[in-house]
């Protein structure tokens, strides 16, 4: 519709710095982006990037989804984007499927605070699939 197009065009003009936030998870600084956060009536959608990418991968999707009434979130997984990149000790793997699954599940519990549609691209798809399998109550739907 014309009104949706106008709202979307206005959101595109927003400075991405305005919708970037930081969350601390297990002592690590995690960057995420959010739009339409105060619309507690709208369903939530969490977008998770692929390998070598970041939440900025979804910079054009966030305003469109927000203008449709979704509370939209995009997160930088640990080790990517502007999130912390901790060193990996020789005896323990800091990065991996279950670490990212727990990060996303904690993000939904602490920041989103409701079930959510989970959208994942590449490695993000594998991570949200694990969240859906291990935390079905946090998952409203899955988009791979």
Rosetta constraint file for C-alpha pairs under 8 A:
AtomPair CA 1 CA 5 HARMONIC 6.33 0.50
AtomPair CA 2 CA 6 HARMONIC 6.29 0.50
AtomPair CA 3 CA 7 HARMONIC 6.24 0.50
AtomPair CA 4 CA 8 HARMONIC 6.03 0.50
AtomPair CA 4 CA 67 HARMONIC 6.70 0.50
AtomPair CA 4 CA 68 HARMONIC 7.48 0.50
AtomPair CA 5 CA 9 HARMONIC 6.05 0.50
AtomPair CA 6 CA 10 HARMONIC 6.25 0.50
AtomPair CA 7 CA 11 HARMONIC 6.34 0.50
AtomPair CA 7 CA 67 HARMONIC 6.20 0.50
AtomPair CA 8 CA 12 HARMONIC 6.28 0.50
AtomPair CA 8 CA 63 HARMONIC 6.04 0.50
AtomPair CA 8 CA 64 HARMONIC 5.56 0.50
AtomPair CA 8 CA 67 HARMONIC 5.91 0.50
AtomPair CA 9 CA 13 HARMONIC 6.65 0.50
AtomPair CA 10 CA 14 HARMONIC 6.98 0.50
AtomPair CA 11 CA 63 HARMONIC 5.36 0.50
AtomPair CA 11 CA 64 HARMONIC 7.84 0.50
AtomPair CA 11 CA 67 HARMONIC 7.87 0.50
AtomPair CA 12 CA 60 HARMONIC 7.15 0.50
AtomPair CA 12 CA 63 HARMONIC 6.31 0.50
AtomPair CA 14 CA 18 HARMONIC 7.23 0.50
AtomPair CA 15 CA 19 HARMONIC 7.59 0.50
AtomPair CA 16 CA 20 HARMONIC 6.51 0.50
AtomPair CA 16 CA 59 HARMONIC 7.63 0.50
AtomPair CA 19 CA 33 HARMONIC 5.37 0.50
AtomPair CA 19 CA 34 HARMONIC 5.46 0.50
AtomPair CA 19 CA 35 HARMONIC 6.36 0.50
AtomPair CA 20 CA 31 HARMONIC 6.95 0.50
AtomPair CA 20 CA 32 HARMONIC 5.75 0.50
AtomPair CA 20 CA 33 HARMONIC 4.38 0.50
AtomPair CA 20 CA 34 HARMONIC 6.61 0.50
AtomPair CA 21 CA 31 HARMONIC 5.79 0.50
AtomPair CA 21 CA 32 HARMONIC 5.39 0.50
AtomPair CA 21 CA 33 HARMONIC 5.97 0.50
AtomPair CA 21 CA 34 HARMONIC 7.55 0.50
AtomPair CA 22 CA 29 HARMONIC 6.44 0.50
AtomPair CA 22 CA 30 HARMONIC 5.53 0.50
AtomPair CA 22 CA 31 HARMONIC 4.52 0.50
AtomPair CA 22 CA 32 HARMONIC 6.10 0.50
AtomPair CA 23 CA 29 HARMONIC 5.92 0.50
AtomPair CA 23 CA 30 HARMONIC 5.12 0.50
AtomPair CA 23 CA 31 HARMONIC 6.34 0.50
AtomPair CA 23 CA 32 HARMONIC 7.48 0.50
AtomPair CA 24 CA 28 HARMONIC 5.34 0.50
AtomPair CA 24 CA 29 HARMONIC 4.66 0.50
AtomPair CA 24 CA 30 HARMONIC 5.82 0.50
AtomPair CA 25 CA 29 HARMONIC 6.52 0.50
AtomPair CA 25 CA 30 HARMONIC 6.73 0.50
AtomPair CA 25 CA 103 HARMONIC 7.22 0.50
AtomPair CA 25 CA 106 HARMONIC 7.89 0.50
AtomPair CA 28 CA 78 HARMONIC 7.93 0.50
AtomPair CA 28 CA 83 HARMONIC 7.66 0.50
AtomPair CA 28 CA 84 HARMONIC 5.85 0.50
AtomPair CA 29 CA 83 HARMONIC 5.68 0.50
AtomPair CA 29 CA 84 HARMONIC 5.43 0.50
AtomPair CA 30 CA 75 HARMONIC 7.63 0.50
AtomPair CA 30 CA 76 HARMONIC 6.46 0.50
AtomPair CA 30 CA 77 HARMONIC 7.22 0.50
AtomPair CA 30 CA 78 HARMONIC 6.72 0.50
AtomPair CA 30 CA 82 HARMONIC 7.23 0.50
AtomPair CA 30 CA 83 HARMONIC 4.36 0.50
AtomPair CA 30 CA 84 HARMONIC 6.35 0.50
AtomPair CA 31 CA 75 HARMONIC 6.31 0.50
AtomPair CA 31 CA 76 HARMONIC 5.58 0.50
AtomPair CA 31 CA 81 HARMONIC 7.79 0.50
AtomPair CA 31 CA 82 HARMONIC 5.76 0.50
AtomPair CA 31 CA 83 HARMONIC 5.11 0.50
AtomPair CA 32 CA 55 HARMONIC 6.57 0.50
AtomPair CA 32 CA 73 HARMONIC 6.95 0.50
AtomPair CA 32 CA 74 HARMONIC 5.56 0.50
AtomPair CA 32 CA 75 HARMONIC 4.23 0.50
AtomPair CA 32 CA 76 HARMONIC 5.84 0.50
AtomPair CA 33 CA 55 HARMONIC 6.77 0.50
AtomPair CA 33 CA 73 HARMONIC 5.59 0.50
AtomPair CA 33 CA 74 HARMONIC 5.13 0.50
AtomPair CA 33 CA 75 HARMONIC 6.37 0.50
AtomPair CA 34 CA 62 HARMONIC 7.64 0.50
AtomPair CA 34 CA 71 HARMONIC 7.47 0.50
AtomPair CA 34 CA 72 HARMONIC 5.53 0.50
AtomPair CA 34 CA 73 HARMONIC 4.48 0.50
AtomPair CA 34 CA 74 HARMONIC 6.54 0.50
AtomPair CA 35 CA 62 HARMONIC 6.67 0.50
AtomPair CA 35 CA 63 HARMONIC 6.96 0.50
AtomPair CA 35 CA 66 HARMONIC 5.95 0.50
AtomPair CA 35 CA 71 HARMONIC 6.18 0.50
AtomPair CA 35 CA 72 HARMONIC 5.31 0.50
AtomPair CA 35 CA 73 HARMONIC 6.74 0.50
AtomPair CA 36 CA 66 HARMONIC 5.55 0.50
AtomPair CA 36 CA 69 HARMONIC 7.46 0.50
AtomPair CA 36 CA 70 HARMONIC 6.87 0.50
AtomPair CA 36 CA 71 HARMONIC 4.92 0.50
AtomPair CA 36 CA 72 HARMONIC 6.50 0.50
AtomPair CA 37 CA 71 HARMONIC 5.20 0.50
AtomPair CA 37 CA 72 HARMONIC 7.04 0.50
AtomPair CA 38 CA 71 HARMONIC 7.65 0.50
AtomPair CA 39 CA 69 HARMONIC 7.55 0.50
AtomPair CA 39 CA 70 HARMONIC 7.77 0.50
AtomPair CA 39 CA 71 HARMONIC 6.40 0.50
AtomPair CA 40 CA 71 HARMONIC 7.64 0.50
AtomPair CA 42 CA 69 HARMONIC 5.50 0.50
AtomPair CA 42 CA 70 HARMONIC 5.15 0.50
AtomPair CA 42 CA 71 HARMONIC 6.09 0.50
AtomPair CA 43 CA 69 HARMONIC 7.50 0.50
AtomPair CA 43 CA 70 HARMONIC 5.25 0.50
AtomPair CA 43 CA 71 HARMONIC 6.08 0.50
AtomPair CA 43 CA 116 HARMONIC 6.73 0.50
AtomPair CA 43 CA 117 HARMONIC 7.78 0.50
AtomPair CA 44 CA 70 HARMONIC 5.57 0.50
AtomPair CA 44 CA 71 HARMONIC 4.53 0.50
AtomPair CA 44 CA 72 HARMONIC 5.93 0.50
AtomPair CA 44 CA 73 HARMONIC 7.67 0.50
AtomPair CA 44 CA 112 HARMONIC 7.18 0.50
AtomPair CA 44 CA 114 HARMONIC 7.41 0.50
AtomPair CA 44 CA 115 HARMONIC 7.12 0.50
AtomPair CA 44 CA 116 HARMONIC 4.74 0.50
AtomPair CA 44 CA 117 HARMONIC 6.22 0.50
AtomPair CA 45 CA 70 HARMONIC 6.63 0.50
AtomPair CA 45 CA 71 HARMONIC 6.22 0.50
AtomPair CA 45 CA 72 HARMONIC 5.10 0.50
AtomPair CA 45 CA 73 HARMONIC 6.21 0.50
AtomPair CA 45 CA 116 HARMONIC 5.18 0.50
AtomPair CA 45 CA 117 HARMONIC 4.52 0.50
AtomPair CA 45 CA 118 HARMONIC 5.82 0.50
AtomPair CA 45 CA 119 HARMONIC 7.21 0.50
AtomPair CA 46 CA 72 HARMONIC 6.15 0.50
AtomPair CA 46 CA 73 HARMONIC 4.74 0.50
AtomPair CA 46 CA 74 HARMONIC 5.65 0.50
AtomPair CA 46 CA 75 HARMONIC 7.55 0.50
AtomPair CA 46 CA 116 HARMONIC 6.59 0.50
AtomPair CA 46 CA 117 HARMONIC 6.25 0.50
AtomPair CA 46 CA 118 HARMONIC 5.02 0.50
AtomPair CA 46 CA 119 HARMONIC 6.07 0.50
AtomPair CA 47 CA 55 HARMONIC 7.64 0.50
AtomPair CA 47 CA 58 HARMONIC 7.39 0.50
AtomPair CA 47 CA 72 HARMONIC 7.70 0.50
AtomPair CA 47 CA 73 HARMONIC 6.07 0.50
AtomPair CA 47 CA 74 HARMONIC 4.57 0.50
AtomPair CA 47 CA 75 HARMONIC 6.73 0.50
AtomPair CA 47 CA 118 HARMONIC 6.21 0.50
AtomPair CA 47 CA 119 HARMONIC 4.76 0.50
AtomPair CA 47 CA 120 HARMONIC 5.91 0.50
AtomPair CA 48 CA 55 HARMONIC 6.95 0.50
AtomPair CA 48 CA 74 HARMONIC 5.96 0.50
AtomPair CA 48 CA 75 HARMONIC 5.92 0.50
AtomPair CA 48 CA 76 HARMONIC 7.33 0.50
AtomPair CA 48 CA 77 HARMONIC 7.62 0.50
AtomPair CA 48 CA 118 HARMONIC 7.71 0.50
AtomPair CA 48 CA 119 HARMONIC 6.12 0.50
AtomPair CA 48 CA 120 HARMONIC 4.73 0.50
AtomPair CA 48 CA 121 HARMONIC 6.43 0.50
AtomPair CA 48 CA 124 HARMONIC 4.80 0.50
AtomPair CA 48 CA 125 HARMONIC 7.23 0.50
AtomPair CA 48 CA 128 HARMONIC 7.52 0.50
AtomPair CA 49 CA 53 HARMONIC 5.87 0.50
AtomPair CA 49 CA 54 HARMONIC 5.61 0.50
AtomPair CA 49 CA 55 HARMONIC 6.09 0.50
AtomPair CA 49 CA 57 HARMONIC 6.66 0.50
AtomPair CA 49 CA 58 HARMONIC 7.86 0.50
AtomPair CA 49 CA 74 HARMONIC 7.86 0.50
AtomPair CA 49 CA 75 HARMONIC 7.55 0.50
AtomPair CA 49 CA 76 HARMONIC 7.23 0.50
AtomPair CA 49 CA 77 HARMONIC 7.75 0.50
AtomPair CA 49 CA 120 HARMONIC 6.15 0.50
AtomPair CA 49 CA 121 HARMONIC 5.34 0.50
AtomPair CA 49 CA 122 HARMONIC 7.15 0.50
AtomPair CA 49 CA 123 HARMONIC 7.03 0.50
AtomPair CA 49 CA 124 HARMONIC 4.96 0.50
AtomPair CA 49 CA 125 HARMONIC 7.92 0.50
AtomPair CA 50 CA 54 HARMONIC 7.46 0.50
AtomPair CA 50 CA 120 HARMONIC 7.27 0.50
AtomPair CA 50 CA 121 HARMONIC 4.98 0.50
AtomPair CA 50 CA 122 HARMONIC 4.50 0.50
AtomPair CA 50 CA 123 HARMONIC 4.45 0.50
AtomPair CA 50 CA 124 HARMONIC 4.79 0.50
AtomPair CA 50 CA 125 HARMONIC 7.37 0.50
AtomPair CA 51 CA 122 HARMONIC 6.65 0.50
AtomPair CA 51 CA 123 HARMONIC 5.44 0.50
AtomPair CA 51 CA 124 HARMONIC 7.48 0.50
AtomPair CA 52 CA 80 HARMONIC 6.73 0.50
AtomPair CA 53 CA 57 HARMONIC 6.44 0.50
AtomPair CA 53 CA 80 HARMONIC 6.73 0.50
AtomPair CA 53 CA 81 HARMONIC 6.58 0.50
AtomPair CA 54 CA 75 HARMONIC 7.37 0.50
AtomPair CA 54 CA 76 HARMONIC 5.19 0.50
AtomPair CA 54 CA 77 HARMONIC 7.49 0.50
AtomPair CA 54 CA 80 HARMONIC 6.03 0.50
AtomPair CA 54 CA 81 HARMONIC 4.58 0.50
AtomPair CA 54 CA 82 HARMONIC 7.70 0.50
AtomPair CA 55 CA 59 HARMONIC 7.31 0.50
AtomPair CA 55 CA 74 HARMONIC 5.05 0.50
AtomPair CA 55 CA 75 HARMONIC 5.17 0.50
AtomPair CA 55 CA 76 HARMONIC 5.13 0.50
AtomPair CA 55 CA 81 HARMONIC 7.06 0.50
AtomPair CA 56 CA 74 HARMONIC 7.88 0.50
AtomPair CA 58 CA 62 HARMONIC 6.14 0.50
AtomPair CA 58 CA 74 HARMONIC 6.99 0.50
AtomPair CA 59 CA 63 HARMONIC 7.48 0.50
AtomPair CA 60 CA 64 HARMONIC 7.06 0.50
AtomPair CA 61 CA 65 HARMONIC 6.17 0.50
AtomPair CA 62 CA 66 HARMONIC 5.98 0.50
AtomPair CA 62 CA 72 HARMONIC 6.00 0.50
AtomPair CA 62 CA 73 HARMONIC 7.43 0.50
AtomPair CA 62 CA 74 HARMONIC 7.85 0.50
AtomPair CA 63 CA 67 HARMONIC 6.01 0.50
AtomPair CA 64 CA 68 HARMONIC 6.48 0.50
AtomPair CA 65 CA 69 HARMONIC 6.76 0.50
AtomPair CA 65 CA 70 HARMONIC 5.63 0.50
AtomPair CA 65 CA 71 HARMONIC 7.79 0.50
AtomPair CA 65 CA 72 HARMONIC 6.63 0.50
AtomPair CA 66 CA 70 HARMONIC 4.84 0.50
AtomPair CA 66 CA 71 HARMONIC 5.97 0.50
AtomPair CA 66 CA 72 HARMONIC 5.92 0.50
AtomPair CA 76 CA 80 HARMONIC 5.81 0.50
AtomPair CA 76 CA 81 HARMONIC 5.62 0.50
AtomPair CA 76 CA 82 HARMONIC 6.74 0.50
AtomPair CA 76 CA 83 HARMONIC 5.82 0.50
AtomPair CA 77 CA 81 HARMONIC 7.56 0.50
AtomPair CA 77 CA 83 HARMONIC 6.72 0.50
AtomPair CA 77 CA 100 HARMONIC 6.55 0.50
AtomPair CA 77 CA 103 HARMONIC 7.54 0.50
AtomPair CA 78 CA 83 HARMONIC 5.66 0.50
AtomPair CA 78 CA 84 HARMONIC 6.02 0.50
AtomPair CA 78 CA 85 HARMONIC 6.37 0.50
AtomPair CA 78 CA 95 HARMONIC 7.44 0.50
AtomPair CA 78 CA 100 HARMONIC 7.06 0.50
AtomPair CA 78 CA 103 HARMONIC 7.86 0.50
AtomPair CA 79 CA 83 HARMONIC 6.15 0.50
AtomPair CA 79 CA 84 HARMONIC 5.77 0.50
AtomPair CA 79 CA 85 HARMONIC 4.16 0.50
AtomPair CA 79 CA 86 HARMONIC 6.93 0.50
AtomPair CA 79 CA 95 HARMONIC 7.45 0.50
AtomPair CA 80 CA 84 HARMONIC 7.44 0.50
AtomPair CA 80 CA 85 HARMONIC 6.96 0.50
AtomPair CA 86 CA 94 HARMONIC 7.52 0.50
AtomPair CA 87 CA 94 HARMONIC 7.66 0.50
AtomPair CA 88 CA 92 HARMONIC 6.79 0.50
AtomPair CA 88 CA 93 HARMONIC 5.97 0.50
AtomPair CA 88 CA 94 HARMONIC 5.47 0.50
AtomPair CA 88 CA 95 HARMONIC 7.78 0.50
AtomPair CA 89 CA 93 HARMONIC 6.89 0.50
AtomPair CA 89 CA 94 HARMONIC 7.62 0.50
AtomPair CA 94 CA 99 HARMONIC 7.17 0.50
AtomPair CA 95 CA 99 HARMONIC 6.12 0.50
AtomPair CA 95 CA 100 HARMONIC 7.31 0.50
AtomPair CA 96 CA 100 HARMONIC 6.30 0.50
AtomPair CA 97 CA 101 HARMONIC 6.02 0.50
AtomPair CA 97 CA 126 HARMONIC 7.60 0.50
AtomPair CA 97 CA 127 HARMONIC 6.07 0.50
AtomPair CA 97 CA 130 HARMONIC 7.76 0.50
AtomPair CA 98 CA 102 HARMONIC 6.06 0.50
AtomPair CA 98 CA 127 HARMONIC 7.85 0.50
AtomPair CA 98 CA 130 HARMONIC 7.77 0.50
AtomPair CA 99 CA 103 HARMONIC 6.17 0.50
AtomPair CA 100 CA 104 HARMONIC 6.14 0.50
AtomPair CA 100 CA 127 HARMONIC 6.21 0.50
AtomPair CA 101 CA 105 HARMONIC 6.11 0.50
AtomPair CA 101 CA 127 HARMONIC 5.37 0.50
AtomPair CA 101 CA 128 HARMONIC 6.80 0.50
AtomPair CA 101 CA 130 HARMONIC 6.06 0.50
AtomPair CA 101 CA 131 HARMONIC 5.45 0.50
AtomPair CA 102 CA 106 HARMONIC 5.96 0.50
AtomPair CA 102 CA 131 HARMONIC 7.63 0.50
AtomPair CA 103 CA 107 HARMONIC 6.11 0.50
AtomPair CA 104 CA 108 HARMONIC 6.24 0.50
AtomPair CA 104 CA 127 HARMONIC 7.95 0.50
AtomPair CA 104 CA 128 HARMONIC 7.54 0.50
AtomPair CA 104 CA 131 HARMONIC 7.25 0.50
AtomPair CA 105 CA 109 HARMONIC 6.30 0.50
AtomPair CA 105 CA 131 HARMONIC 6.31 0.50
AtomPair CA 105 CA 135 HARMONIC 7.27 0.50
AtomPair CA 105 CA 138 HARMONIC 7.35 0.50
AtomPair CA 106 CA 110 HARMONIC 5.90 0.50
AtomPair CA 107 CA 111 HARMONIC 5.36 0.50
AtomPair CA 107 CA 112 HARMONIC 6.68 0.50
AtomPair CA 108 CA 112 HARMONIC 4.68 0.50
AtomPair CA 108 CA 113 HARMONIC 5.85 0.50
AtomPair CA 108 CA 114 HARMONIC 6.82 0.50
AtomPair CA 108 CA 115 HARMONIC 7.20 0.50
AtomPair CA 108 CA 116 HARMONIC 7.48 0.50
AtomPair CA 108 CA 138 HARMONIC 7.06 0.50
AtomPair CA 109 CA 113 HARMONIC 4.94 0.50
AtomPair CA 109 CA 114 HARMONIC 6.87 0.50
AtomPair CA 109 CA 138 HARMONIC 7.72 0.50
AtomPair CA 112 CA 116 HARMONIC 7.78 0.50
AtomPair CA 114 CA 138 HARMONIC 6.94 0.50
AtomPair CA 115 CA 137 HARMONIC 6.68 0.50
AtomPair CA 115 CA 138 HARMONIC 4.31 0.50
AtomPair CA 115 CA 139 HARMONIC 5.33 0.50
AtomPair CA 115 CA 140 HARMONIC 5.57 0.50
AtomPair CA 116 CA 138 HARMONIC 6.32 0.50
AtomPair CA 116 CA 139 HARMONIC 5.30 0.50
AtomPair CA 116 CA 140 HARMONIC 4.94 0.50
AtomPair CA 116 CA 141 HARMONIC 6.95 0.50
AtomPair CA 117 CA 139 HARMONIC 6.03 0.50
AtomPair CA 117 CA 140 HARMONIC 4.93 0.50
AtomPair CA 117 CA 141 HARMONIC 4.56 0.50
AtomPair CA 117 CA 142 HARMONIC 5.77 0.50
AtomPair CA 117 CA 143 HARMONIC 7.41 0.50
AtomPair CA 118 CA 128 HARMONIC 6.15 0.50
AtomPair CA 118 CA 139 HARMONIC 6.75 0.50
AtomPair CA 118 CA 140 HARMONIC 7.53 0.50
AtomPair CA 118 CA 141 HARMONIC 6.22 0.50
AtomPair CA 118 CA 142 HARMONIC 4.98 0.50
AtomPair CA 118 CA 143 HARMONIC 6.07 0.50
AtomPair CA 119 CA 124 HARMONIC 7.74 0.50
AtomPair CA 119 CA 125 HARMONIC 6.80 0.50
AtomPair CA 119 CA 128 HARMONIC 7.01 0.50
AtomPair CA 119 CA 142 HARMONIC 6.04 0.50
AtomPair CA 119 CA 143 HARMONIC 4.53 0.50
AtomPair CA 119 CA 144 HARMONIC 5.90 0.50
AtomPair CA 120 CA 124 HARMONIC 4.28 0.50
AtomPair CA 120 CA 125 HARMONIC 3.62 0.50
AtomPair CA 120 CA 126 HARMONIC 7.20 0.50
AtomPair CA 120 CA 127 HARMONIC 7.32 0.50
AtomPair CA 120 CA 128 HARMONIC 6.00 0.50
AtomPair CA 120 CA 143 HARMONIC 6.47 0.50
AtomPair CA 120 CA 144 HARMONIC 5.32 0.50
AtomPair CA 121 CA 125 HARMONIC 4.74 0.50
AtomPair CA 121 CA 144 HARMONIC 6.32 0.50
AtomPair CA 122 CA 126 HARMONIC 6.73 0.50
AtomPair CA 123 CA 127 HARMONIC 6.24 0.50
AtomPair CA 124 CA 128 HARMONIC 6.13 0.50
AtomPair CA 125 CA 129 HARMONIC 6.03 0.50
AtomPair CA 125 CA 143 HARMONIC 7.86 0.50
AtomPair CA 125 CA 144 HARMONIC 5.39 0.50
AtomPair CA 126 CA 130 HARMONIC 6.39 0.50
AtomPair CA 127 CA 131 HARMONIC 6.46 0.50
AtomPair CA 128 CA 132 HARMONIC 6.16 0.50
AtomPair CA 128 CA 142 HARMONIC 7.58 0.50
AtomPair CA 129 CA 133 HARMONIC 6.23 0.50
AtomPair CA 129 CA 142 HARMONIC 7.43 0.50
AtomPair CA 130 CA 134 HARMONIC 6.01 0.50
AtomPair CA 130 CA 135 HARMONIC 7.96 0.50
AtomPair CA 131 CA 135 HARMONIC 5.24 0.50
AtomPair CA 131 CA 136 HARMONIC 7.15 0.50
AtomPair CA 131 CA 138 HARMONIC 7.87 0.50
AtomPair CA 131 CA 139 HARMONIC 7.52 0.50
AtomPair CA 132 CA 136 HARMONIC 4.86 0.50
AtomPair CA 132 CA 138 HARMONIC 7.33 0.50
AtomPair CA 132 CA 139 HARMONIC 5.59 0.50
AtomPair CA 132 CA 142 HARMONIC 7.47 0.50
AtomPair CA 135 CA 139 HARMONIC 6.95 0.50
AtomPair CA 136 CA 140 HARMONIC 7.95 0.50
